[in-house]
Amino acid sequence: MPGPLEGLKVADFTRMLPGPFCTHLLADMGADVIKVEDAGNGDPMRLLPPLLTSGMSVSFLNLNKNKRGIAVDFKSEGRHEVLTRLARWADVIVETYRPGVMGMIGLSYETARRINDKVIYCSITGYGQDGPYRDSAGHDLNFMACSGLLRVMAPPGSPPTVCPVQISDLAAGGMMGVSSILAACYEMNRTGRGSHVDVSMLDGTISMLALNLGELCDTPGGSPDAGWLLSGGAPWYNIYSTADGYIAVGAIENKFWVRLCELLGKPEYGGKQYSRESFEEMTGWLRSAFREKTTSTWVDYFRGEDVCVSPVNSVGDMAEDPQIAARGMISDSNYENIGKAAVIGTPFNKGEKRTETGIPAPFLGQHTEEVLEMLGFGMDKIAELESSGAVLQRR
């Protein structure tokens, strides 16, 4: 079934995680995404284990499905004509190189705009196109560290730790990229002019700290930062050990906390939710209570009750959770020539059951000839580009 972005043409000059996640979301919503890789190296994510029997990375598969792939030698003379035609074809160009690199490749924003003045050109970088850090190298951990997020995540008195989910890459880069691109497309439809969208992962990470700015503000009475209450400081928003695992309590609203206290036999605590002098006592009570039964027993006990209690799943537990199955978010797909793999479904949902996993991620240069022909190159010219090494077609 056609997606809402059907007809949107995207030239994808991204690699690693934030950019491919951005264009993956666009592709899942129906955009025609062409992944453009350097024929010499390709996307380094191709090498990230685990690998399937075909040699394709499971991570690369999930980040690049529903895209076609073309391989271009970014140092060849022949690249210029290919890049020009891609820029003329595209509604959106997405790139994740440091400022200036796309210019060396031959497709800066200024060059792309001269070819196609309606193009939306999205640059996803660590620190943005200006400022003293614009040319600095960095990855997700660096952006989280610079933003203050790593300190916020650490319990009081504990050192910061490495987060196993790349929040800056995925949320501040990929998702902010999607929303910025769609906003720029809307503006282009209104004005007829394209634009350069500057997505900084540091900026995007800081934008998520609305609950953690207490120390920057003049608050009376030393009131606690909201982030502290939501990072293990409060008994009603915490993780507790069970007899065989862990359970998460997120009873922010008083009605949820009151009902939880009633079900656990301590209704008198319901009125003390924000009594900080009682936090230690109530946290100790919950620790003792939850250790008495297994996680599944607690889940069954709370089922149907209006409380915010969830099991702390492993990834394996998540894949077997009936809610995830009902929403079609994980499927076992056996792609021809690639192998069987767990594939993540699209979070975009219009109320229809999601059953299709789409086309698999491309091998390096898999669709080069197909894309070049679509761009208007004749077969003789395509053969010339291949023989000169300007492009690579997988055989």
N, C-alpha and C positions, 0 to 999 in steps of 0.2 A: 504494500500500500504506500502511495507517495507520501513523503514527509512534508512538513510545512516549509522547509527550505529548498524544496525541489526547484531546480533552475538556477540556484545560486552557485556560481563557479568559483572555486577556491584553488589558488596555486600555493602549495604548502612547502615552504622552505624551512621547515623546522626539524629538530632532532632532539634526542633524549626524551624528557618527560613533559614539561609544561606546554610547549607548542604542539606536539603530537596529541596531547590530551585535548587541547582546545579544538584542533581540527577534527579529531575523532568525534567530539560532541556535535560539531557542525555536520559531519558526515552521517551520524546516526539520525539527525533531523532531516536528512534528505539532500544535503548539499553535494555537489559533484566535486570531490576533492582529489587533486592530483598531487601526490607526494613527489617532490623534486629532490633527488639525492645526488651527492657528488659520486661520480662513477668510480673514483679511486678508493673511497673509504665507506660510503654509505652511512646510515644512521648508526652510531655506536650502540644504541639500544638493541640492535640485532644480535649482539654478542652476550647480552645479559642472561645468565642462567636463571631457571632451568630451560634447556633446549628440548624441543620435540625431536622425534626420530628423523624428521626432514631437515633438522638443523635450525629451524625457526625458533626464536625466543618466545616463550609464553607471554612475557610482558610486551614484546614488540607486537605480537599478534593482537593483543587486547587494545593496544593504543592506536593501531593502524588498520583495523578492519574497515571495510566499506570505502577504501581508498584505492585508486589506481596509482601505479608507481612508474616513474621515469628516472633514468640515470643519465646525468650530464657531467662531462669533465669540466669543472669550474675554472680550469686554467687553459682550456683550448680556445683557439680562435673561433671555432664553429659554434661555441656556446652562445654568442651574442644574438644570432638569428633565432635560436631556440628560445632564449629568454625574452626576446622582444615579442615573439608570437604568444608566448605564455602571458605576458603582461597585457597584451591586447585582448586576449581571450578572457582573462580573469575579471570577476567582480571584486574579489578579495585576494590580497596577497598577505600571507602570514610568514614572518621570519623571526628567528630567535638568536641571531648572531649578535656579537657586541657591536656597538655603534661604529659604522664605517666599513664593516666587513662586506655587507651586501653591495656597497659601492665598488669594492675591489673585485667582487664577483661579476659586477656589471649590471646590477639592477637595484640601485638605490631608490629611495622614494622619489627624488627629483627626476630620475630617469624614467621610472614607471609612470609618473604623472604626465610627462611629456608624451608618452605613448598612449596613455589612457587616462584622461582627466577625471573620469568618474570612479577610478579604482579606490577601494578602501585598502590602505596599506597598514597592517598591524605589526608593530615591532614589540615583541615580548622580551624584555631584558631584566637583569637583576636589579639595576639601580636607575633605569630610565635613560633618556637621551641627553640629559644635561645633569649638572651638579658635579661635585668633586669626585664622586665614585663612578661616573658613567663608564669609564674604561676598565674598571676593576673586574677581575675574574671572581666568580662565585657560584655557589650552588645553593640548593634549598636550605641547608643548615646555616650557611652564612647569612641569608636574608632573615631567617627566623632569629638568629642571634642578634643581628643589628637592630631588628625591630623591637626587641625586648620580650618577644614571645617566649623564648626559652626560659627566661627568668620567671615569667608569669606561670609557666607550666610546672615549675618545680615547687614542691611543698615548702613552706617556710622553714628556713634553716638547712635545707637540702641543696646540694649542687645541681645545676641544670643537667639534663640528660638529653640524649639524642632521640628525637621523635621518629618512630619507624614509619610513619605516614608523612609524605612530603607535602605539608600543608601549604607552604609558600609556592611550590611548583604547581600543585593541582588547583588550589582555591584562588590564590593571589595571581597566579599566572594563567592557567588554563581557563578557569571559570570567569575570571575578570576579563580575559581575552575575548571569550564568547560574548559576554554582555556588552563589551565595548564595541565589538564588531557589529553586533546587531543594532546598537544605537547609532553607529556611524552609517549603516545601511539605511536606516530610517531617515536620517538627516539627508543623505544623498538623494533619496527619493523625493524629498521635499525641496531641496535646493538645486539638484542637478550637479553638485560638485562632490568629488571624492575628498578624502582627508587622510592624514597620517595619524594613526592611533598609537599613542605611546603608553604601553602597559609596563609599569615597573612592579616587579614582584615584591620589593621592599615596601613600596607605597600600598600595594594591595594587602600585604600582611598587617601593616599599621592600621588600615581601615577596619580590620576585624577586632580592634582592641577597645571598642566602645565601653566595655564593662571593666576596663583595667586602667583607667586614667586617674584614679583617686589621688595618687601621690602627686599629680600635677595640678591639683585643684585645691582651693582654700575651702575645705569642708570643716564645719564646726564639730568640736567634741571628739576629733580623731575617729570619726565614723569609719568602719571597715570598708575597704574597697570591695565592690560587688564581685570582682574576679576572685577575691580571697574566699568569699562565701561559696563560690562555684568551683573551687579547686581543692576540695577536701577539708575546708575549714568548718563547714557546717554538717551536723549529723544527718540532715534531711537531703543532702546532695553529696553522696559518697559511695564508695565501693566497699563491700564487706565480704569476708570469707564465709563460705558455707562448709558443710561437712566434706564436700568433695570438689569445691570450685569457688566461684565468686558470683556475687549478685550486685546489681547497681540500683541504687535508690535515688530518684530524682524528683522528690516531692516538694517542689518549690511552692506551689500554691497551698494555702493553709488547709483547704478541704482535702487534698490528697494526704497531707501529713496527719491530719486528724483521723482519717479513716485507717491509715497505716498503724497508728498508735492503738486504735480500737482493736484491730485485728490481731495485734501482737500483745494485747492484754495490758496496755499501759495508757488508758485514755487520758490520764492526768497530764501526760506530756503534750497533748494536742494543743494546749493553750500556751506552751512555752517555746514555740518554734523559733522565735527570734530573741529568746532570752540567752544571751551569750554566756552568762554565768552557769547556765545549765548544759551548754554544749558538750563539755567533757563527760558529764554524767550520762547524757542521752546517747552519745557516741559509744560509750562503754556498754550500755544496755543493748544497743543494736548489735554490737560485735558479739556479745554473748548469745543473744537470741538467734542470730542467723547461723552460728556455728553448730546449732543443735540438729539441723536437717540438711539433706542434700539440696543441690540447686534445683533439680527437677521437682522435688517435693515442694519447695517454695513456689516455683512457677505454677504448679498445679493448685496450690493453696490460694494464690492471689488471682488466679484466672477468673475473669468476670467482675472482679472488684475494681473500684475506681481509685487505683493507686498507681504510682509511676515506679514500677519495679520490673527489672529485666534481667535475664541471665547474661553473664559476661561470656559471650561465645568465642571460641577459637574460629579461625577461618573455616576449618572443617565443619564445626558446629553450625556456622552461619549457612553454609551451602545446603545443609539438611533441614534448616528451619522452615516450618510450613509457611510462614509469611513470605520468605524469600521465594519459595517455590510458587506460591500463588501469584506473585508479581512477575515471575519470569526473569529474575535478575541474574541467575546463574544457570547455564546450560552446558551439557556435555555435547560438544560438536566434533564431528569427524570429517574434517575437510579433506577433500581429495588432494593428494600430493603434499599434504602438510602434516596430518596426523590428528589424533584425538586430543582435545584440550578443553579445559574449563573456560568458558567464554562469558564475560560480563555483559549483561543486557544493558539497554539504554535506560537512563533514569527519566527520559522524556516520555510522557504517557498521556495520551488523549482519551483514556478510558477504554482502550481496546487491549485485548490480551496480546502480549508480546511473545511471539513464537519464533520469529525469524532472527537468525544471527547475521544475515547478510553475507557479503563476499569476504573471504579471508584477507589478511594483510598481504601486500605484494612482496614477492622476492625482489631483490635489487634489479631494477631494470626490466621487470616483468612486462610492463605495458608500454615500453618506449615507442615501439613502432606504431602501435594503436593510437597513442596520444599524438605523435608527430603527424600521422595521417589526418587526425581530427583537426589539427592546427593548420592544415592546408599544405603540408609538404608532400611532394610527389615521391613515388617509390625510388626513383633514381637519386633524388636528393637525400632521402633517408639512408640509402645504401652508401652514399658519399660521406654522410655524417658518421655512420658506423665505421667505415673503413679508415677514416681519419682519427678515430678515437674520441670524437667530440661527444658521442652518446654511446650508451651500452644497452643492448637488448639481450635479455636472458634467453638462452636456448635450452 
